[in-house]
Amino acid sequence: MKKSQFSPAQIAGILKDFDNGKSAEEITRDHGVSKASLYKWRQRYGGMEAI
């Protein structure tokens, strides 16, 4: 299985941008992730806080 390019703290920061109103298209363009990954991360890391 491939290792993630992003740490859990980075993922939490990206999800925080999404929760603050940034669109999924902007986030996927800025960070180079797919929409599917973004929504999967929301399921997995939704309650985490960015450090």
Phi, psi and omega in degrees: 000138183286139178284141180294144178282340184246142175280161177303326178292321177294319179298318179298323178294319178295317179293330177294320175301318180296319179291334180277005173110359177287138184285158179298324179296318179296316182295316181295324179290315184292321188255351177074036177242160178275162177297323179299317178296318180300313181288329175293320177298322179300321178293317187278316188248017187306325184266002184281156175251141176282143181271000000 
